[in-house]
Amino acid sequence: MPQTESRRQHAANVLGALSLVVADRMNTAVEATVMLGPSAPAALAAMHEFLDGGSVTQLSSMLGLTHSGTVRLVDRLVAEGLVERVGAQDGRAVSVVLTQRGRHTAERILQTREKSLASALSAFSPDEIDNLAAALDTMLTTVTLARAEERSARTTDRPQPWLCRLCDFAACGRSEGNCPVNNVLHNQ
């Protein structure tokens, strides 16, 4: 086997292991913030960042859950005082909005997420972080393009949750045009 292929296989394997441990640590930390299951933190964070006032259908799409699963999640969030259902102006739809308590909880989720992810970077120098960030932007661009192609080809009936469902838009630089996911989706 050529040395380049061996390096690529090693890098892919290490990336897989790292992805799992980072995701597990982050999910465990953010789920402990609300104790309402694995989808609640993503729902609250997404509503805080871009989906406040969205419909159950939009929330379902973003989370990759069934409509009935999303309704049950919203029921739990309402029972905890984190969101409210508000009738839309057309009278047919219902919007889901964060309460003040929900907004504070979402902020804690995003802070907990950032702290968990930052700990994985603690051994890096500033130059190494810059290089890693550039590599991660390239990887996110590649993955986003692949997901967009899969969606347009409808290669699966299983809904895919949005990549940005737990993102901190300020940290990714979305409003400044620095978010690789947003840039790919808006340049297609």
PyMOL CGO cylinders between C-alpha atoms (Angstrom):
from pymol import cmd
from pymol.cgo import CYLINDER

trace = [
    CYLINDER, 0.00, 0.00, 0.00, 1.41, 3.43, -0.92, 0.3, 1, 1, 1, 1, 1, 1,
    CYLINDER, 1.41, 3.43, -0.92, 2.47, 5.64, 1.97, 0.3, 1, 1, 1, 1, 1, 1,
    CYLINDER, 2.47, 5.64, 1.97, -0.03, 8.35, 0.94, 0.3, 1, 1, 1, 1, 1, 1,
    CYLINDER, -0.03, 8.35, 0.94, -2.95, 5.91, 1.13, 0.3, 1, 1, 1, 1, 1, 1,
    CYLINDER, -2.95, 5.91, 1.13, -1.75, 4.67, 4.52, 0.3, 1, 1, 1, 1, 1, 1,
    CYLINDER, -1.75, 4.67, 4.52, -1.66, 8.26, 5.81, 0.3, 1, 1, 1, 1, 1, 1,
    CYLINDER, -1.66, 8.26, 5.81, -5.13, 8.94, 4.42, 0.3, 1, 1, 1, 1, 1, 1,
    CYLINDER, -5.13, 8.94, 4.42, -6.52, 5.81, 6.09, 0.3, 1, 1, 1, 1, 1, 1,
    CYLINDER, -6.52, 5.81, 6.09, -4.85, 6.71, 9.37, 0.3, 1, 1, 1, 1, 1, 1,
    CYLINDER, -4.85, 6.71, 9.37, -6.17, 10.28, 9.21, 0.3, 1, 1, 1, 1, 1, 1,
    CYLINDER, -6.17, 10.28, 9.21, -9.69, 9.03, 8.40, 0.3, 1, 1, 1, 1, 1, 1,
    CYLINDER, -9.69, 9.03, 8.40, -9.59, 6.54, 11.25, 0.3, 1, 1, 1, 1, 1, 1,
    CYLINDER, -9.59, 6.54, 11.25, -8.31, 9.11, 13.75, 0.3, 1, 1, 1, 1, 1, 1,
    CYLINDER, -8.31, 9.11, 13.75, -10.90, 11.64, 12.51, 0.3, 1, 1, 1, 1, 1, 1,
    CYLINDER, -10.90, 11.64, 12.51, -13.65, 9.07, 13.10, 0.3, 1, 1, 1, 1, 1, 1,
    CYLINDER, -13.65, 9.07, 13.10, -12.48, 8.34, 16.63, 0.3, 1, 1, 1, 1, 1, 1,
    CYLINDER, -12.48, 8.34, 16.63, -12.04, 12.04, 17.44, 0.3, 1, 1, 1, 1, 1, 1,
    CYLINDER, -12.04, 12.04, 17.44, -15.45, 12.92, 15.97, 0.3, 1, 1, 1, 1, 1, 1,
    CYLINDER, -15.45, 12.92, 15.97, -17.15, 10.38, 18.21, 0.3, 1, 1, 1, 1, 1, 1,
    CYLINDER, -17.15, 10.38, 18.21, -15.42, 11.42, 21.41, 0.3, 1, 1, 1, 1, 1, 1,
    CYLINDER, -15.42, 11.42, 21.41, -15.90, 15.15, 20.76, 0.3, 1, 1, 1, 1, 1, 1,
    CYLINDER, -15.90, 15.15, 20.76, -19.58, 14.65, 19.85, 0.3, 1, 1, 1, 1, 1, 1,
    CYLINDER, -19.58, 14.65, 19.85, -20.16, 12.36, 22.84, 0.3, 1, 1, 1, 1, 1, 1,
    CYLINDER, -20.16, 12.36, 22.84, -18.57, 14.84, 25.25, 0.3, 1, 1, 1, 1, 1, 1,
    CYLINDER, -18.57, 14.84, 25.25, -20.43, 17.80, 23.77, 0.3, 1, 1, 1, 1, 1, 1,
    CYLINDER, -20.43, 17.80, 23.77, -23.79, 15.99, 23.69, 0.3, 1, 1, 1, 1, 1, 1,
    CYLINDER, -23.79, 15.99, 23.69, -23.40, 14.75, 27.25, 0.3, 1, 1, 1, 1, 1, 1,
    CYLINDER, -23.40, 14.75, 27.25, -22.59, 18.28, 28.43, 0.3, 1, 1, 1, 1, 1, 1,
    CYLINDER, -22.59, 18.28, 28.43, -25.42, 20.05, 26.61, 0.3, 1, 1, 1, 1, 1, 1,
    CYLINDER, -25.42, 20.05, 26.61, -28.00, 17.36, 27.39, 0.3, 1, 1, 1, 1, 1, 1,
    CYLINDER, -28.00, 17.36, 27.39, -27.21, 17.78, 31.10, 0.3, 1, 1, 1, 1, 1, 1,
    CYLINDER, -27.21, 17.78, 31.10, -28.20, 21.44, 30.75, 0.3, 1, 1, 1, 1, 1, 1,
    CYLINDER, -28.20, 21.44, 30.75, -31.88, 20.61, 30.13, 0.3, 1, 1, 1, 1, 1, 1,
    CYLINDER, -31.88, 20.61, 30.13, -32.30, 16.89, 30.91, 0.3, 1, 1, 1, 1, 1, 1,
    CYLINDER, -32.30, 16.89, 30.91, -35.04, 16.56, 28.28, 0.3, 1, 1, 1, 1, 1, 1,
    CYLINDER, -35.04, 16.56, 28.28, -33.39, 14.16, 25.84, 0.3, 1, 1, 1, 1, 1, 1,
    CYLINDER, -33.39, 14.16, 25.84, -30.89, 14.50, 23.03, 0.3, 1, 1, 1, 1, 1, 1,
    CYLINDER, -30.89, 14.50, 23.03, -32.98, 16.71, 20.72, 0.3, 1, 1, 1, 1, 1, 1,
    CYLINDER, -32.98, 16.71, 20.72, -33.96, 19.39, 23.23, 0.3, 1, 1, 1, 1, 1, 1,
    CYLINDER, -33.96, 19.39, 23.23, -30.58, 21.21, 23.31, 0.3, 1, 1, 1, 1, 1, 1,
    CYLINDER, -30.58, 21.21, 23.31, -30.44, 21.39, 19.50, 0.3, 1, 1, 1, 1, 1, 1,
    CYLINDER, -30.44, 21.39, 19.50, -34.03, 22.64, 19.33, 0.3, 1, 1, 1, 1, 1, 1,
    CYLINDER, -34.03, 22.64, 19.33, -33.43, 25.36, 21.90, 0.3, 1, 1, 1, 1, 1, 1,
    CYLINDER, -33.43, 25.36, 21.90, -30.09, 26.41, 20.40, 0.3, 1, 1, 1, 1, 1, 1,
    CYLINDER, -30.09, 26.41, 20.40, -31.54, 26.54, 16.89, 0.3, 1, 1, 1, 1, 1, 1,
    CYLINDER, -31.54, 26.54, 16.89, -34.50, 28.58, 18.06, 0.3, 1, 1, 1, 1, 1, 1,
    CYLINDER, -34.50, 28.58, 18.06, -32.10, 30.96, 19.80, 0.3, 1, 1, 1, 1, 1, 1,
    CYLINDER, -32.10, 30.96, 19.80, -29.91, 31.34, 16.73, 0.3, 1, 1, 1, 1, 1, 1,
    CYLINDER, -29.91, 31.34, 16.73, -32.27, 31.25, 13.74, 0.3, 1, 1, 1, 1, 1, 1,
    CYLINDER, -32.27, 31.25, 13.74, -35.59, 29.45, 14.17, 0.3, 1, 1, 1, 1, 1, 1,
    CYLINDER, -35.59, 29.45, 14.17, -37.45, 31.29, 16.94, 0.3, 1, 1, 1, 1, 1, 1,
    CYLINDER, -37.45, 31.29, 16.94, -41.06, 31.57, 15.85, 0.3, 1, 1, 1, 1, 1, 1,
    CYLINDER, -41.06, 31.57, 15.85, -40.71, 28.72, 13.38, 0.3, 1, 1, 1, 1, 1, 1,
    CYLINDER, -40.71, 28.72, 13.38, -43.29, 26.02, 12.88, 0.3, 1, 1, 1, 1, 1, 1,
    CYLINDER, -43.29, 26.02, 12.88, -43.21, 22.48, 14.23, 0.3, 1, 1, 1, 1, 1, 1,
    CYLINDER, -43.21, 22.48, 14.23, -42.62, 21.35, 10.64, 0.3, 1, 1, 1, 1, 1, 1,
    CYLINDER, -42.62, 21.35, 10.64, -39.54, 23.57, 10.34, 0.3, 1, 1, 1, 1, 1, 1,
    CYLINDER, -39.54, 23.57, 10.34, -38.27, 22.36, 13.70, 0.3, 1, 1, 1, 1, 1, 1,
    CYLINDER, -38.27, 22.36, 13.70, -38.88, 18.75, 12.63, 0.3, 1, 1, 1, 1, 1, 1,
    CYLINDER, -38.88, 18.75, 12.63, -36.90, 19.27, 9.44, 0.3, 1, 1, 1, 1, 1, 1,
    CYLINDER, -36.90, 19.27, 9.44, -34.03, 20.96, 11.25, 0.3, 1, 1, 1, 1, 1, 1,
    CYLINDER, -34.03, 20.96, 11.25, -33.78, 18.20, 13.88, 0.3, 1, 1, 1, 1, 1, 1,
    CYLINDER, -33.78, 18.20, 13.88, -34.32, 15.29, 11.47, 0.3, 1, 1, 1, 1, 1, 1,
    CYLINDER, -34.32, 15.29, 11.47, -37.22, 14.04, 13.59, 0.3, 1, 1, 1, 1, 1, 1,
    CYLINDER, -37.22, 14.04, 13.59, -40.66, 12.86, 12.57, 0.3, 1, 1, 1, 1, 1, 1,
    CYLINDER, -40.66, 12.86, 12.57, -43.47, 15.35, 12.94, 0.3, 1, 1, 1, 1, 1, 1,
    CYLINDER, -43.47, 15.35, 12.94, -44.98, 13.37, 15.83, 0.3, 1, 1, 1, 1, 1, 1,
    CYLINDER, -44.98, 13.37, 15.83, -41.59, 13.13, 17.56, 0.3, 1, 1, 1, 1, 1, 1,
    CYLINDER, -41.59, 13.13, 17.56, -41.18, 16.89, 17.25, 0.3, 1, 1, 1, 1, 1, 1,
    CYLINDER, -41.18, 16.89, 17.25, -44.67, 17.51, 18.64, 0.3, 1, 1, 1, 1, 1, 1,
    CYLINDER, -44.67, 17.51, 18.64, -43.76, 15.40, 21.69, 0.3, 1, 1, 1, 1, 1, 1,
    CYLINDER, -43.76, 15.40, 21.69, -40.50, 17.33, 22.08, 0.3, 1, 1, 1, 1, 1, 1,
    CYLINDER, -40.50, 17.33, 22.08, -42.34, 20.66, 21.89, 0.3, 1, 1, 1, 1, 1, 1,
    CYLINDER, -42.34, 20.66, 21.89, -44.84, 19.34, 24.47, 0.3, 1, 1, 1, 1, 1, 1,
    CYLINDER, -44.84, 19.34, 24.47, -41.94, 18.65, 26.86, 0.3, 1, 1, 1, 1, 1, 1,
    CYLINDER, -41.94, 18.65, 26.86, -40.38, 22.06, 26.21, 0.3, 1, 1, 1, 1, 1, 1,
    CYLINDER, -40.38, 22.06, 26.21, -43.75, 23.76, 26.82, 0.3, 1, 1, 1, 1, 1, 1,
    CYLINDER, -43.75, 23.76, 26.82, -44.24, 21.79, 30.06, 0.3, 1, 1, 1, 1, 1, 1,
    CYLINDER, -44.24, 21.79, 30.06, -40.83, 23.02, 31.27, 0.3, 1, 1, 1, 1, 1, 1,
    CYLINDER, -40.83, 23.02, 31.27, -41.68, 26.63, 30.43, 0.3, 1, 1, 1, 1, 1, 1,
    CYLINDER, -41.68, 26.63, 30.43, -38.96, 26.88, 27.79, 0.3, 1, 1, 1, 1, 1, 1,
    CYLINDER, -38.96, 26.88, 27.79, -41.16, 27.53, 24.74, 0.3, 1, 1, 1, 1, 1, 1,
    CYLINDER, -41.16, 27.53, 24.74, -44.70, 28.61, 23.95, 0.3, 1, 1, 1, 1, 1, 1,
    CYLINDER, -44.70, 28.61, 23.95, -46.98, 27.76, 21.08, 0.3, 1, 1, 1, 1, 1, 1,
    CYLINDER, -46.98, 27.76, 21.08, -48.32, 30.88, 19.41, 0.3, 1, 1, 1, 1, 1, 1,
    CYLINDER, -48.32, 30.88, 19.41, -51.00, 30.93, 16.72, 0.3, 1, 1, 1, 1, 1, 1,
    CYLINDER, -51.00, 30.93, 16.72, -49.78, 32.19, 13.38, 0.3, 1, 1, 1, 1, 1, 1,
    CYLINDER, -49.78, 32.19, 13.38, -51.55, 35.10, 11.71, 0.3, 1, 1, 1, 1, 1, 1,
    CYLINDER, -51.55, 35.10, 11.71, -53.22, 32.86, 9.14, 0.3, 1, 1, 1, 1, 1, 1,
    CYLINDER, -53.22, 32.86, 9.14, -54.85, 30.88, 11.96, 0.3, 1, 1, 1, 1, 1, 1,
    CYLINDER, -54.85, 30.88, 11.96, -53.80, 27.54, 10.49, 0.3, 1, 1, 1, 1, 1, 1,
    CYLINDER, -53.80, 27.54, 10.49, -50.24, 27.16, 11.72, 0.3, 1, 1, 1, 1, 1, 1,
    CYLINDER, -50.24, 27.16, 11.72, -48.65, 27.31, 15.13, 0.3, 1, 1, 1, 1, 1, 1,
    CYLINDER, -48.65, 27.31, 15.13, -45.31, 28.97, 15.79, 0.3, 1, 1, 1, 1, 1, 1,
    CYLINDER, -45.31, 28.97, 15.79, -42.99, 27.83, 18.55, 0.3, 1, 1, 1, 1, 1, 1,
    CYLINDER, -42.99, 27.83, 18.55, -41.24, 30.65, 20.39, 0.3, 1, 1, 1, 1, 1, 1,
    CYLINDER, -41.24, 30.65, 20.39, -38.72, 30.72, 23.19, 0.3, 1, 1, 1, 1, 1, 1,
    CYLINDER, -38.72, 30.72, 23.19, -39.78, 32.06, 26.55, 0.3, 1, 1, 1, 1, 1, 1,
    CYLINDER, -39.78, 32.06, 26.55, -37.35, 34.19, 28.54, 0.3, 1, 1, 1, 1, 1, 1,
    CYLINDER, -37.35, 34.19, 28.54, -36.41, 31.05, 30.48, 0.3, 1, 1, 1, 1, 1, 1,
    CYLINDER, -36.41, 31.05, 30.48, -35.93, 29.19, 27.18, 0.3, 1, 1, 1, 1, 1, 1,
    CYLINDER, -35.93, 29.19, 27.18, -33.68, 31.95, 25.86, 0.3, 1, 1, 1, 1, 1, 1,
    CYLINDER, -33.68, 31.95, 25.86, -31.49, 31.80, 28.99, 0.3, 1, 1, 1, 1, 1, 1,
    CYLINDER, -31.49, 31.80, 28.99, -31.38, 28.00, 28.76, 0.3, 1, 1, 1, 1, 1, 1,
    CYLINDER, -31.38, 28.00, 28.76, -30.37, 28.18, 25.10, 0.3, 1, 1, 1, 1, 1, 1,
    CYLINDER, -30.37, 28.18, 25.10, -27.58, 30.61, 26.00, 0.3, 1, 1, 1, 1, 1, 1,
    CYLINDER, -27.58, 30.61, 26.00, -26.35, 28.16, 28.67, 0.3, 1, 1, 1, 1, 1, 1,
    CYLINDER, -26.35, 28.16, 28.67, -26.47, 25.34, 26.11, 0.3, 1, 1, 1, 1, 1, 1,
    CYLINDER, -26.47, 25.34, 26.11, -24.32, 27.34, 23.68, 0.3, 1, 1, 1, 1, 1, 1,
    CYLINDER, -24.32, 27.34, 23.68, -21.87, 28.29, 26.44, 0.3, 1, 1, 1, 1, 1, 1,
    CYLINDER, -21.87, 28.29, 26.44, -21.64, 24.65, 27.56, 0.3, 1, 1, 1, 1, 1, 1,
    CYLINDER, -21.64, 24.65, 27.56, -21.11, 23.56, 23.96, 0.3, 1, 1, 1, 1, 1, 1,
    CYLINDER, -21.11, 23.56, 23.96, -18.33, 26.11, 23.46, 0.3, 1, 1, 1, 1, 1, 1,
    CYLINDER, -18.33, 26.11, 23.46, -16.59, 25.09, 26.68, 0.3, 1, 1, 1, 1, 1, 1,
    CYLINDER, -16.59, 25.09, 26.68, -16.75, 21.41, 25.75, 0.3, 1, 1, 1, 1, 1, 1,
    CYLINDER, -16.75, 21.41, 25.75, -15.38, 22.02, 22.25, 0.3, 1, 1, 1, 1, 1, 1,
    CYLINDER, -15.38, 22.02, 22.25, -12.71, 24.48, 23.41, 0.3, 1, 1, 1, 1, 1, 1,
    CYLINDER, -12.71, 24.48, 23.41, -11.31, 21.86, 25.79, 0.3, 1, 1, 1, 1, 1, 1,
    CYLINDER, -11.31, 21.86, 25.79, -10.53, 19.67, 22.76, 0.3, 1, 1, 1, 1, 1, 1,
    CYLINDER, -10.53, 19.67, 22.76, -8.39, 22.50, 21.37, 0.3, 1, 1, 1, 1, 1, 1,
    CYLINDER, -8.39, 22.50, 21.37, -6.49, 23.27, 24.58, 0.3, 1, 1, 1, 1, 1, 1,
    CYLINDER, -6.49, 23.27, 24.58, -3.21, 21.67, 23.45, 0.3, 1, 1, 1, 1, 1, 1,
    CYLINDER, -3.21, 21.67, 23.45, -3.00, 23.69, 20.22, 0.3, 1, 1, 1, 1, 1, 1,
    CYLINDER, -3.00, 23.69, 20.22, -0.97, 26.84, 19.60, 0.3, 1, 1, 1, 1, 1, 1,
    CYLINDER, -0.97, 26.84, 19.60, -2.69, 29.80, 17.90, 0.3, 1, 1, 1, 1, 1, 1,
    CYLINDER, -2.69, 29.80, 17.90, -1.03, 28.87, 14.55, 0.3, 1, 1, 1, 1, 1, 1,
    CYLINDER, -1.03, 28.87, 14.55, -2.19, 25.27, 14.89, 0.3, 1, 1, 1, 1, 1, 1,
    CYLINDER, -2.19, 25.27, 14.89, -5.73, 26.47, 15.61, 0.3, 1, 1, 1, 1, 1, 1,
    CYLINDER, -5.73, 26.47, 15.61, -5.65, 28.66, 12.49, 0.3, 1, 1, 1, 1, 1, 1,
    CYLINDER, -5.65, 28.66, 12.49, -4.47, 25.71, 10.37, 0.3, 1, 1, 1, 1, 1, 1,
    CYLINDER, -4.47, 25.71, 10.37, -7.06, 23.39, 11.91, 0.3, 1, 1, 1, 1, 1, 1,
    CYLINDER, -7.06, 23.39, 11.91, -9.84, 25.94, 11.36, 0.3, 1, 1, 1, 1, 1, 1,
    CYLINDER, -9.84, 25.94, 11.36, -8.90, 26.20, 7.66, 0.3, 1, 1, 1, 1, 1, 1,
    CYLINDER, -8.90, 26.20, 7.66, -8.87, 22.41, 7.31, 0.3, 1, 1, 1, 1, 1, 1,
    CYLINDER, -8.87, 22.41, 7.31, -12.21, 22.10, 9.11, 0.3, 1, 1, 1, 1, 1, 1,
    CYLINDER, -12.21, 22.10, 9.11, -13.75, 24.77, 6.86, 0.3, 1, 1, 1, 1, 1, 1,
    CYLINDER, -13.75, 24.77, 6.86, -12.62, 22.76, 3.83, 0.3, 1, 1, 1, 1, 1, 1,
    CYLINDER, -12.62, 22.76, 3.83, -14.03, 19.55, 5.31, 0.3, 1, 1, 1, 1, 1, 1,
    CYLINDER, -14.03, 19.55, 5.31, -17.36, 21.22, 6.15, 0.3, 1, 1, 1, 1, 1, 1,
    CYLINDER, -17.36, 21.22, 6.15, -17.57, 22.59, 2.63, 0.3, 1, 1, 1, 1, 1, 1,
    CYLINDER, -17.57, 22.59, 2.63, -17.01, 19.10, 1.20, 0.3, 1, 1, 1, 1, 1, 1,
    CYLINDER, -17.01, 19.10, 1.20, -19.56, 17.48, 3.53, 0.3, 1, 1, 1, 1, 1, 1,
    CYLINDER, -19.56, 17.48, 3.53, -22.13, 20.20, 2.88, 0.3, 1, 1, 1, 1, 1, 1,
    CYLINDER, -22.13, 20.20, 2.88, -21.80, 19.79, -0.90, 0.3, 1, 1, 1, 1, 1, 1,
    CYLINDER, -21.80, 19.79, -0.90, -22.20, 16.01, -0.55, 0.3, 1, 1, 1, 1, 1, 1,
    CYLINDER, -22.20, 16.01, -0.55, -25.30, 16.41, 1.63, 0.3, 1, 1, 1, 1, 1, 1,
    CYLINDER, -25.30, 16.41, 1.63, -26.82, 18.88, -0.83, 0.3, 1, 1, 1, 1, 1, 1,
    CYLINDER, -26.82, 18.88, -0.83, -26.24, 16.42, -3.68, 0.3, 1, 1, 1, 1, 1, 1,
    CYLINDER, -26.24, 16.42, -3.68, -27.82, 13.60, -1.64, 0.3, 1, 1, 1, 1, 1, 1,
    CYLINDER, -27.82, 13.60, -1.64, -30.85, 15.74, -0.91, 0.3, 1, 1, 1, 1, 1, 1,
    CYLINDER, -30.85, 15.74, -0.91, -31.30, 16.78, -4.53, 0.3, 1, 1, 1, 1, 1, 1,
    CYLINDER, -31.30, 16.78, -4.53, -30.90, 13.18, -5.70, 0.3, 1, 1, 1, 1, 1, 1,
    CYLINDER, -30.90, 13.18, -5.70, -33.16, 12.02, -2.85, 0.3, 1, 1, 1, 1, 1, 1,
    CYLINDER, -33.16, 12.02, -2.85, -30.93, 9.03, -2.20, 0.3, 1, 1, 1, 1, 1, 1,
    CYLINDER, -30.93, 9.03, -2.20, -32.53, 8.45, 1.19, 0.3, 1, 1, 1, 1, 1, 1,
    CYLINDER, -32.53, 8.45, 1.19, -36.00, 8.82, 2.67, 0.3, 1, 1, 1, 1, 1, 1,
    CYLINDER, -36.00, 8.82, 2.67, -34.54, 9.34, 6.12, 0.3, 1, 1, 1, 1, 1, 1,
    CYLINDER, -34.54, 9.34, 6.12, -34.57, 13.02, 7.08, 0.3, 1, 1, 1, 1, 1, 1,
    CYLINDER, -34.57, 13.02, 7.08, -31.14, 14.48, 7.73, 0.3, 1, 1, 1, 1, 1, 1,
    CYLINDER, -31.14, 14.48, 7.73, -30.81, 16.93, 10.58, 0.3, 1, 1, 1, 1, 1, 1,
    CYLINDER, -30.81, 16.93, 10.58, -29.28, 20.26, 9.72, 0.3, 1, 1, 1, 1, 1, 1,
    CYLINDER, -29.28, 20.26, 9.72, -25.54, 20.62, 10.24, 0.3, 1, 1, 1, 1, 1, 1,
    CYLINDER, -25.54, 20.62, 10.24, -26.00, 23.93, 12.05, 0.3, 1, 1, 1, 1, 1, 1,
    CYLINDER, -26.00, 23.93, 12.05, -28.58, 22.76, 14.57, 0.3, 1, 1, 1, 1, 1, 1,
    CYLINDER, -28.58, 22.76, 14.57, -26.23, 23.37, 17.53, 0.3, 1, 1, 1, 1, 1, 1,
    CYLINDER, -26.23, 23.37, 17.53, -24.09, 26.13, 16.02, 0.3, 1, 1, 1, 1, 1, 1,
    CYLINDER, -24.09, 26.13, 16.02, -23.21, 29.44, 17.57, 0.3, 1, 1, 1, 1, 1, 1,
    CYLINDER, -23.21, 29.44, 17.57, -23.66, 31.74, 14.59, 0.3, 1, 1, 1, 1, 1, 1,
    CYLINDER, -23.66, 31.74, 14.59, -21.51, 34.49, 16.09, 0.3, 1, 1, 1, 1, 1, 1,
    CYLINDER, -21.51, 34.49, 16.09, -18.61, 32.05, 16.59, 0.3, 1, 1, 1, 1, 1, 1,
    CYLINDER, -18.61, 32.05, 16.59, -18.81, 30.73, 13.02, 0.3, 1, 1, 1, 1, 1, 1,
    CYLINDER, -18.81, 30.73, 13.02, -18.89, 34.24, 11.60, 0.3, 1, 1, 1, 1, 1, 1,
    CYLINDER, -18.89, 34.24, 11.60, -22.08, 33.63, 9.64, 0.3, 1, 1, 1, 1, 1, 1,
    CYLINDER, -22.08, 33.63, 9.64, -23.10, 37.30, 9.46, 0.3, 1, 1, 1, 1, 1, 1,
    CYLINDER, -23.10, 37.30, 9.46, -19.59, 38.22, 8.24, 0.3, 1, 1, 1, 1, 1, 1,
    CYLINDER, -19.59, 38.22, 8.24, -19.72, 35.59, 5.47, 0.3, 1, 1, 1, 1, 1, 1,
    CYLINDER, -19.72, 35.59, 5.47, -17.29, 33.18, 7.17, 0.3, 1, 1, 1, 1, 1, 1,
    CYLINDER, -17.29, 33.18, 7.17, -19.57, 30.17, 7.67, 0.3, 1, 1, 1, 1, 1, 1,
    CYLINDER, -19.57, 30.17, 7.67, -18.54, 27.43, 5.22, 0.3, 1, 1, 1, 1, 1, 1,
    CYLINDER, -18.54, 27.43, 5.22, -21.94, 25.71, 5.40, 0.3, 1, 1, 1, 1, 1, 1,
    CYLINDER, -21.94, 25.71, 5.40, -23.90, 28.89, 4.73, 0.3, 1, 1, 1, 1, 1, 1,
    CYLINDER, -23.90, 28.89, 4.73, -21.49, 29.92, 1.97, 0.3, 1, 1, 1, 1, 1, 1,
    CYLINDER, -21.49, 29.92, 1.97, -21.90, 26.60, 0.14, 0.3, 1, 1, 1, 1, 1, 1,
    CYLINDER, -21.90, 26.60, 0.14, -25.67, 26.64, 0.40, 0.3, 1, 1, 1, 1, 1, 1,
    CYLINDER, -25.67, 26.64, 0.40, -25.96, 30.23, -0.83, 0.3, 1, 1, 1, 1, 1, 1,
    CYLINDER, -25.96, 30.23, -0.83, -23.46, 29.81, -3.68, 0.3, 1, 1, 1, 1, 1, 1,
    CYLINDER, -23.46, 29.81, -3.68, -25.19, 26.88, -5.33, 0.3, 1, 1, 1, 1, 1, 1,
]
cmd.load_cgo(trace, "trace")
